[in-house]
Amino acid sequence: MRLAILGAGAMGLTTAALAVSRGHDVVLWSRSRASTKGLGSKSRIESTGALSGNWSVSIAQTAKEAVADAEAVLLAVDANGHRTVMEAVAPHMQAGIPFIISAAHSLSGLYMAQLLQTRGIDAAVVSLNTSPGTAHRTENGKVDIRVVRAHIEASVTPNGSQTDALNICAELLPAQFARRESALAIGLLANCNPVFHVPVCLLNITRIERPENWAPYGQTTPAVGRMMEALDRERLAIAAAFGFDIHSVNEHFHRSFKIPLAPMDVMNATLHASGRGPKGPKTAMHRYLMQDIPYGLVFASRVARVAGVPAPIHDATVLLAGSILDVDFAQTNTILDVLGLDAMSHDQLIEFATTGLRPVTPFHEGTSQ
């Protein structure tokens, strides 16, 4: 199968290595071209760690070239790039070619579904709750893969095309895919990372500003762990208000890293002691803050309002982070306003997230910021 991967960072390279290792052809496209600089049109990428090898890929120069002969398209960029990349590639998508989002923050899959519908393109949009693995790009074309995930949850819009689309995901990647009926359940499941990343970064902000060499797993003290779990309880309550039973951040760590269930500080200490885990950011502009606050915590807070569920820890964290970092995070999410969630009722949002059919006003494609 020919897979077009939009993005050549850590997750784009990880996905490429996994797909090629399973016998598929991969073409990579970087919108800025920064991540593919120095790579020729026919190149080899290198992976180490959980999957080691050299993998042959093609490098596309344009979105049109990337998806021209693709049998599946996978988006692997940070959430703040979802909208611009979707708008760049939507005019070139073909009917019947699934568009897979890894991972789908802030219901971005529904935005892509609207872009395709307005163009009369009948194609499934698959929203994954997490990425195929955890990894660190060491340089362009090289990635250190720490974990290859065995379980991923996914929804498909429109939901009538679920079986074929998820079968394609299972062909491309080694994970087992569990189906969710609603993109909203996936959107809330995708908020596991913000629940972990934001507290440990905010409570270690002086380390980031200095900048120090530090390890988030090693600095998840009991107090930091309690903040993570307080945010997580609200996330679970929001999901329950929509009828979703989703797993906790503790369960996410258990599934991803195969360590015993325990309080977050204990699980993080276990990972740190084994030498696993990411390096701490050395700039506040890192995605742990600039992506996970607007596309994770702000998203959950907005959805909580629709559900009528209080989320004071989310609201306070967003307010505190904005004060510390001098950023109005409520205004930096480019997906939420164009979806018009605030105008929807609880039931309308469930219907929209399940069917992809917009219940309130006609869709008008926005202009990316």
C-alpha positions in Angstrom: 0.0 0.0 0.0 1.2 3.5 -0.7 1.0 5.8 2.4 1.4 9.5 2.3 2.6 10.9 5.6 2.1 14.6 6.2 4.9 15.6 8.5 8.4 14.4 8.9 9.1 15.0 12.6 9.4 12.4 15.2 5.9 10.9 14.6 6.1 11.2 10.9 9.4 9.3 10.8 8.2 6.7 13.4 5.1 6.0 11.3 7.1 5.8 8.1 9.6 3.3 9.7 6.7 1.2 11.0 4.8 1.2 7.7 7.9 0.4 5.5 8.9 -2.4 7.9 5.5 -3.9 7.2 6.1 -3.8 3.4 4.4 -0.6 2.5 5.6 2.3 0.3 5.8 5.7 2.0 6.0 9.3 0.7 6.8 12.0 3.3 5.8 15.7 2.9 6.8 18.6 5.2 4.8 21.7 4.7 7.7 23.9 5.8 10.2 21.6 4.2 12.4 22.2 7.3 12.0 18.5 8.5 13.0 17.2 5.0 15.9 19.6 4.3 18.9 17.6 3.1 16.8 14.6 2.1 16.6 13.8 -1.6 13.4 12.8 -3.5 14.4 9.2 -2.9 15.9 8.8 0.5 16.5 6.5 3.4 15.5 7.3 7.0 17.0 5.6 10.0 15.3 4.4 13.2 16.8 3.2 16.4 15.4 1.9 19.7 12.2 -0.2 19.6 12.5 -0.5 15.8 16.0 -0.4 14.3 16.7 -0.2 10.6 17.1 1.9 7.5 14.0 2.5 5.5 13.5 3.7 1.9 11.0 6.5 1.4 10.1 9.2 -1.1 10.1 12.9 -0.4 7.3 15.0 -1.9 7.7 18.7 -2.5 4.0 19.6 -2.6 0.8 18.4 -0.9 -0.6 17.5 -4.4 2.5 15.4 -5.1 2.3 13.7 -1.7 -1.3 12.4 -2.1 -1.4 11.9 -5.9 -1.1 8.1 -5.9 -1.7 7.5 -2.2 -4.0 4.7 -1.0 -4.1 6.2 2.5 -3.0 9.6 4.0 -1.8 10.1 7.5 -1.4 13.4 9.3 1.5 13.5 11.7 2.1 17.1 12.8 1.5 18.9 16.0 -2.1 20.0 16.7 -1.3 23.7 15.9 -0.5 22.6 12.4 -3.6 20.5 11.8 -5.8 23.2 10.2 -3.2 24.6 7.8 -2.1 21.2 6.6 -5.7 20.0 6.2 -6.5 23.1 4.1 -3.4 22.5 2.0 -4.2 18.9 1.2 -8.0 18.8 1.1 -8.3 20.1 -2.5 -6.1 17.2 -3.7 -7.7 14.3 -1.8 -9.4 11.6 -3.8 -12.7 9.8 -3.0 -12.3 6.6 -1.1 -8.8 7.4 0.3 -8.9 7.4 4.1 -7.4 10.4 6.0 -5.9 9.3 9.3 -5.1 11.7 12.1 -2.4 10.8 14.6 -3.5 12.0 17.1 -6.8 13.9 16.7 -6.9 16.9 19.0 -9.8 19.3 19.4 -12.1 17.4 17.0 -9.8 18.3 14.1 -11.1 15.2 12.3 -14.5 16.8 12.1 -13.0 19.9 10.4 -11.3 17.7 7.8 -14.5 15.9 7.2 -16.3 19.2 6.6 -13.5 20.3 4.1 -14.0 17.0 2.2 -17.8 17.2 2.3 -17.8 20.8 0.8 -15.7 19.5 -2.1 -18.0 16.5 -2.7 -15.2 14.0 -1.7 -16.5 10.8 -0.1 -13.6 9.7 2.1 -13.3 8.4 5.7 -11.6 10.5 8.3 -10.0 8.4 11.0 -9.2 10.0 14.3 -6.7 8.2 16.5 -6.5 8.9 20.2 -2.7 8.7 20.3 0.3 8.3 18.0 1.7 4.9 16.9 4.6 5.3 19.4 6.7 7.6 21.4 9.9 8.9 19.8 12.5 11.6 19.5 13.9 12.9 16.2 17.7 13.2 16.6 18.1 14.9 13.2 16.3 15.1 9.9 15.6 11.6 8.7 16.7 10.0 12.0 14.4 9.0 14.9 14.9 7.1 18.2 11.7 5.2 18.8 11.1 4.5 22.5 7.8 2.7 22.4 5.6 1.2 19.7 2.1 1.2 20.9 0.1 -2.0 21.0 -3.3 -0.5 21.4 -4.9 2.5 19.8 -8.5 3.7 19.9 -10.1 5.3 16.8 -13.3 6.7 15.4 -14.2 7.1 11.8 -16.2 9.9 10.2 -18.7 9.3 8.6 -19.2 6.3 10.8 -20.6 4.0 8.1 -17.1 3.5 6.7 -15.5 2.2 9.9 -14.6 -1.3 9.1 -12.7 -0.7 5.9 -10.8 2.3 7.3 -9.8 0.5 10.5 -8.7 -2.5 8.5 -6.4 -0.2 6.5 -4.9 1.2 9.8 -4.3 -2.3 11.0 -2.5 -3.1 7.7 -0.2 -0.1 8.0 0.6 -0.2 11.7 1.2 -3.0 14.3 -1.3 -1.8 16.9 -4.6 -3.3 17.6 -7.3 -0.8 16.8 -10.4 -0.5 19.0 -13.4 1.3 17.5 -15.1 4.2 19.2 -18.4 5.5 17.8 -17.7 9.2 18.5 -14.9 11.5 17.6 -15.6 13.3 20.8 -14.6 10.2 22.8 -11.3 10.2 20.9 -10.8 13.9 21.4 -11.1 13.4 25.2 -8.9 10.3 25.1 -6.3 12.4 23.2 -6.1 14.7 26.2 -4.0 12.2 28.2 -0.8 14.0 27.2 -1.9 17.5 28.3 -2.9 16.1 31.7 0.7 14.9 32.1 2.7 17.5 30.2 1.2 20.7 31.4 1.5 20.2 35.2 5.1 18.9 35.1 6.1 21.8 32.9 4.3 24.6 34.8 5.6 23.3 38.1 9.1 23.2 36.7 8.9 26.4 34.8 12.2 27.8 36.3 14.0 24.8 34.9 12.6 25.5 31.5 13.5 29.3 31.6 17.1 28.8 32.7 17.3 26.3 30.7 18.3 23.2 32.6 18.8 19.6 31.7 15.8 17.9 33.4 13.6 14.8 33.1 9.8 15.2 33.4 9.5 11.6 34.7 12.1 12.3 37.3 10.4 15.6 38.4 6.9 14.2 38.8 6.8 14.5 42.5 3.7 13.6 44.6 2.5 17.2 44.4 2.9 17.2 40.6 1.2 13.8 40.4 -1.8 15.1 42.4 -2.3 18.0 40.0 -2.2 15.6 37.0 -4.8 13.3 38.6 -7.0 16.3 39.6 -7.1 17.4 35.9 -7.7 13.8 34.9 -10.7 13.4 37.2 -12.3 16.4 35.4 -11.5 14.9 32.0 -13.2 11.6 33.0 -16.2 13.5 34.4 -16.6 15.4 31.1 -16.5 12.2 29.2 -19.0 10.6 31.5 -21.4 13.5 30.9 -21.5 12.5 27.2 -21.9 8.9 28.0 -18.3 7.8 27.4 -16.3 5.5 29.6 -12.7 6.4 28.9 -9.5 5.3 30.6 -7.5 7.4 33.0 -4.1 8.9 32.5 -2.7 6.2 34.8 -4.2 3.5 32.6 -2.7 5.2 29.6 0.7 5.0 31.1 0.1 1.4 32.0 -1.0 0.5 28.5 1.7 2.5 26.8 4.7 1.5 28.9 3.6 -1.8 30.4 4.3 -0.8 34.0 2.0 -1.5 37.0 -0.9 0.8 37.7 -0.1 3.2 40.5 -0.3 6.9 41.4 1.2 9.1 38.7 4.3 10.0 40.7 5.0 6.3 41.4 4.6 5.3 37.7 6.8 8.2 36.6 9.5 7.3 39.1 9.4 3.7 37.8 10.0 4.9 34.2 12.7 7.3 35.3 14.5 4.6 37.2 14.6 2.5 34.1 16.1 5.3 32.0 13.0 5.8 29.9 11.2 9.1 29.1 11.6 12.3 27.3 14.0 15.2 28.0 12.4 18.2 29.6 11.7 21.3 27.4 14.3 24.1 27.4 11.9 26.7 26.0 8.4 27.6 26.9 7.6 27.5 23.2 7.7 23.7 23.4 4.6 21.7 22.3 4.1 20.4 25.8 2.8 23.9 26.6 2.0 25.7 23.3 0.1 22.7 21.9 -1.2 20.9 24.9 -2.8 23.9 26.7 -4.9 25.3 23.8 -5.6 22.0 22.0 -5.9 19.9 25.2 -7.0 21.8 28.3 -8.8 24.7 26.5 -10.6 22.1 24.3 -11.7 20.1 27.4 -12.8 23.2 29.2 -15.0 24.3 26.2 -16.5 20.9 25.9 -17.2 20.9 29.6 -19.3 24.0 29.2 -21.4 22.3 26.6 -21.9 19.4 28.9 -22.7 21.6 31.9 -19.8 20.0 33.9 -17.6 22.2 36.1 -13.9 22.0 35.2 -12.3 24.5 37.7 -8.9 22.8 37.6 -8.8 23.1 33.8 -9.9 26.7 33.9 -7.5 27.6 36.6 -4.6 25.9 34.9 -5.3 27.7 31.6 -5.6 31.0 33.4 -2.4 30.4 35.5 -0.4 29.3 32.4 -1.6 32.3 30.4 -0.4 34.6 33.2 3.0 32.8 33.6 3.7 32.6 29.9 1.9 35.8 28.8 -0.3 34.0 26.2 -4.1 34.1 25.8 -4.4 30.3 25.2 -8.1 30.5 24.7 -7.4 32.4 21.4 -4.6 30.2 20.1 -6.7 27.1 19.2 -7.5 27.5 15.5 -10.0 24.6 15.3 -12.6 25.3 18.0 -14.1 28.5 16.7 -14.5 27.3 13.1 -16.4 24.2 14.4 -18.8 26.4 16.3 -19.1 24.1 19.4 -20.3 26.9 21.6 -23.5 27.2 19.6 -24.3 23.5 20.0 -26.3 21.8 22.7 -25.1 18.7 24.5 -27.1 16.4 22.2 -26.2 18.4 19.1 -22.5 18.0 19.9 -22.9 14.2 20.4 -24.7 14.0 17.0 -22.0 16.1 15.2 -19.2 14.1 16.7 -20.9 10.8 15.9 -22.1 11.4 12.3 -19.9 14.3 11.2 -23.1 16.1 10.1 -23.1 19.7 11.2 -26.3 20.4 13.2 -26.4 24.2 13.5 -25.2 26.4 10.7 -23.8 25.8 7.3 -20.0 25.1 7.2 -17.8 27.9 6.0 -14.1 27.1 5.6 -12.1 29.6 7.6 -8.9 31.3 6.9 -6.0 29.8 8.8 -4.0 32.0 11.0 
